[in-house]
């Protein structure tokens, strides 16, 4: 129960017929409907899903670029290592050909050449191991890049499906909002200008500008009026525009107001 001092109820400077005041309740209902539709438009699960999907799409794009850059760097490294292997193999073949042709007869020179060939073979083995390791890394990167590309493609399909559902929901909401806006305009045109101005000023700060007085309670803030306020309302002329002291909305009287 709200306790107000005597004379606490606000009597508006604007006057309007009871019929005009009742029209404010229609406006209030339509404003509430428009607010609900706007909230629904912004809180559609598809909207959040699209944000999530677009975020993941951006991450995938970056990850694919990183993978392709690593593949490019790895390809250069692999080519360099393969050239090193080929150079070592060429030197081995050349030294082997000298031995086979009998071009080296001195024992010391022969031992040196044979030692060099063994050293080159070890070097060739090490380089070939490096090449194999690089090839395995490249295969892993290619597999990773392909997985990312496949996820990107699936994501594109899912994004298109979600966007289509969102657009369909937007269309339905916008159609409903359009009808409600047309109805609101028709009702507003039937409300006196000064009363409508007051209502709009209250609506800008309260969301809804008018509320019904039902069973002695303001349906805007859901607080009951005290006896003093109710007596003041009973004594007010029908064209007096009243405002709730708590929520400042216009109080519209009806048969069920409990007066």
C-alpha positions in Angstrom: 0.0 0.0 0.0 1.4 3.4 -0.9 0.9 6.1 1.7 0.6 9.6 0.3 -0.2 12.8 2.1 -3.6 14.4 1.6 -3.8 15.9 -1.8 -0.9 13.8 -3.0 -2.5 12.8 -6.3 -1.3 14.8 -9.3 -4.0 16.6 -11.2 -2.9 17.4 -14.7 -3.2 20.8 -16.3 -4.6 19.0 -19.4 -8.2 18.1 -19.7 -9.7 15.6 -22.0 -12.9 13.6 -22.3 -13.1 10.2 -20.8 -13.4 8.7 -24.3 -10.1 10.4 -25.3 -8.4 9.2 -22.1 -9.5 5.7 -22.9 -7.8 5.9 -26.3 -4.6 6.3 -24.4 -4.9 2.8 -23.1 -5.1 1.6 -26.7 -1.9 3.6 -27.4 -0.3 2.0 -24.3 -1.2 -1.5 -25.5 0.2 -0.8 -28.9 3.4 0.8 -27.5 3.9 -2.3 -25.3 3.4 -4.5 -28.4 5.9 -2.5 -30.4 8.4 -2.7 -27.5 7.9 -6.4 -27.3 8.5 -6.8 -31.1 11.6 -4.7 -30.9 12.9 -6.8 -28.0 12.1 -10.0 -29.9 13.9 -8.6 -33.0 17.1 -7.9 -31.1 17.0 -11.1 -29.0 16.3 -13.7 -31.7 18.6 -16.7 -31.1 19.6 -16.5 -34.8 21.1 -13.0 -34.2 23.4 -14.4 -31.4 24.1 -17.5 -33.6 25.2 -15.3 -36.5 27.5 -13.4 -34.2 29.1 -16.6 -33.0 29.3 -18.0 -36.6 30.9 -14.8 -37.9 33.4 -14.8 -35.1 34.4 -18.4 -35.8 34.6 -17.6 -39.6 37.0 -14.8 -38.8 39.1 -17.2 -36.6 39.1 -19.8 -39.4 40.2 -17.3 -41.9 43.2 -16.3 -39.7 44.0 -19.9 -38.9 44.0 -20.9 -42.6 46.3 -17.9 -43.5 48.7 -19.1 -40.7 48.6 -22.7 -42.0 49.2 -21.6 -45.6 52.0 -19.3 -44.5 53.6 -22.2 -42.6 53.2 -24.4 -45.6 54.9 -21.9 -47.8 57.8 -21.5 -45.4 58.1 -25.3 -45.0 58.1 -25.8 -48.8 61.0 -23.4 -49.1 62.9 -25.2 -46.3 62.1 -28.6 -47.9 63.4 -27.5 -51.3 66.5 -26.1 -49.7 67.1 -29.4 -47.8 66.5 -31.4 -51.0 69.0 -29.3 -52.9 71.5 -29.9 -50.1 70.9 -33.7 -50.4 71.4 -33.5 -54.1 74.6 -31.6 -53.7 76.0 -34.2 -51.3 74.8 -37.0 -53.5 76.6 -35.3 -56.5 79.9 -35.1 -54.5 79.6 -38.7 -53.5 79.0 -39.8 -57.1 82.0 -37.7 -58.2 84.3 -39.1 -55.5 83.0 -42.6 -56.2 83.7 -42.2 -59.9 87.3 -41.1 -59.1 87.8 -44.3 -57.0 86.2 -46.5 -59.6 88.3 -45.0 -62.4 91.5 -45.6 -60.4 92.4 -41.9 -60.5 93.7 -42.1 -56.9 96.6 -44.4 -56.3 98.4 -42.9 -53.3 97.4 -44.7 -50.1 97.1 -41.6 -48.1 95.0 -39.8 -50.7 92.9 -42.9 -51.2 92.2 -43.1 -47.4 91.3 -39.4 -47.4 88.9 -39.8 -50.3 87.2 -42.9 -48.7 86.9 -41.0 -45.4 85.3 -38.1 -47.3 82.8 -40.4 -49.0 81.8 -42.0 -45.6 81.5 -38.5 -44.1 79.3 -37.4 -47.1 77.1 -40.5 -46.8 76.5 -39.7 -43.1 75.7 -36.1 -44.1 73.4 -37.4 -46.8 71.6 -39.6 -44.3 71.2 -36.7 -41.9 69.9 -34.4 -44.6 67.5 -37.1 -45.8 66.1 -37.5 -42.3 65.6 -33.7 -42.2 63.7 -33.9 -45.5 61.5 -36.8 -44.3 60.7 -34.8 -41.1 59.8 -31.8 -43.2 57.6 -33.9 -45.4 55.8 -35.3 -42.4 55.3 -31.8 -41.0 54.0 -30.7 -44.4 51.5 -33.5 -44.5 50.3 -32.6 -41.1 49.9 -29.0 -42.1 48.1 -29.9 -45.3 45.7 -32.1 -43.3 45.2 -29.3 -40.8 44.6 -26.7 -43.5 42.1 -29.0 -45.3 40.2 -29.6 -42.0 40.0 -25.8 -41.5 38.9 -25.3 -45.0 36.2 -28.0 -44.6 35.0 -26.4 -41.4 34.9 -23.0 -43.2 32.7 -24.5 -45.9 30.4 -26.1 -43.4 30.3 -22.9 -41.5 29.3 -21.0 -44.6 26.4 -23.4 -45.2 25.2 -23.1 -41.6 25.6 -19.3 -41.7 23.4 -19.1 -44.8 20.8 -21.3 -43.2 20.8 -19.2 -40.0 20.7 -16.0 -41.9 17.7 -17.2 -43.9 15.8 -18.1 -40.6 16.7 -14.7 -39.1 15.5 -12.9 -42.2 12.3 -14.8 -42.2 11.8 -13.9 -38.5 12.7 -10.3 -39.2 10.1 -10.2 -42.0 7.4 -11.6 -39.7 8.3 -9.2 -36.9 8.5 -6.2 -39.2 5.1 -7.0 -40.7 3.6 -7.2 -37.2 5.3 -4.0 -36.2 4.1 -2.3 -39.4 0.5 -3.2 -38.6 0.9 -2.1 -35.0 2.4 1.2 -36.1 -0.4 1.8 -38.5 -2.9 1.1 -35.8 -1.0 3.4 -33.4 -1.0 6.2 -35.9 -4.8 5.9 -36.4 -5.4 5.9 -32.6 -3.0 8.8 -32.0 -4.8 10.9 -34.7 -8.0 10.5 -32.6 -6.3 11.9 -29.4 -6.3 15.6 -28.7 -2.9 17.2 -29.4 -2.2 18.4 -25.8 -3.2 15.0 -24.3 -1.1 13.2 -26.9 1.9 15.5 -26.2 1.7 14.7 -22.5 1.4 11.0 -23.2 4.4 11.0 -25.5 6.5 13.0 -23.0 5.7 10.4 -20.3 6.3 7.5 -22.7 9.7 8.8 -23.6 10.8 8.4 -20.0 8.6 5.5 -18.8 8.2 3.4 -21.9 4.4 3.5 -21.5 2.5 6.8 -20.9 -0.8 5.7 -19.5 -2.2 3.0 -17.2 -5.6 1.9 -16.1 -6.8 2.4 -12.5 -8.1 -1.0 -11.6 -9.6 -1.8 -8.1 -7.9 1.1 -6.6 -4.5 0.2 -8.0 -2.3 1.8 -10.7 -1.6 -0.9 -13.3 1.5 1.0 -14.4 3.5 0.6 -11.1 1.2 -1.9 -9.5 0.8 0.1 -6.3 -2.5 0.7 -4.6 -3.7 4.3 -4.0 -4.6 5.3 -0.5 -8.1 6.5 0.6 -7.2 10.1 0.3 -6.1 9.8 -3.3 -9.1 7.6 -4.2 -11.5 10.2 -2.6 -9.7 12.9 -4.6 -10.2 10.9 -7.8 -13.9 10.4 -7.0 -14.3 14.1 -6.5 -12.5 14.9 -9.8 -14.4 15.9 -12.9 -14.5 13.1 -15.6 -12.4 15.3 -18.0 -9.7 15.8 -15.4 -6.4 14.1 -16.5 -4.9 12.4 -13.5 -1.4 11.1 -12.9 -0.1 8.5 -10.6 2.1 10.1 -7.9 4.5 7.1 -8.0 5.2 6.3 -11.7 3.9 9.6 -13.1 1.8 7.8 -15.8 -1.6 9.1 -16.8 -4.2 7.3 -14.7 -7.2 6.3 -16.8 -10.5 5.6 -14.9 -12.8 2.8 -15.9 -15.8 1.0 -14.4 -13.5 -1.5 -12.7 -11.4 1.3 -11.1 -13.1 0.6 -7.7 -14.4 4.2 -7.3 
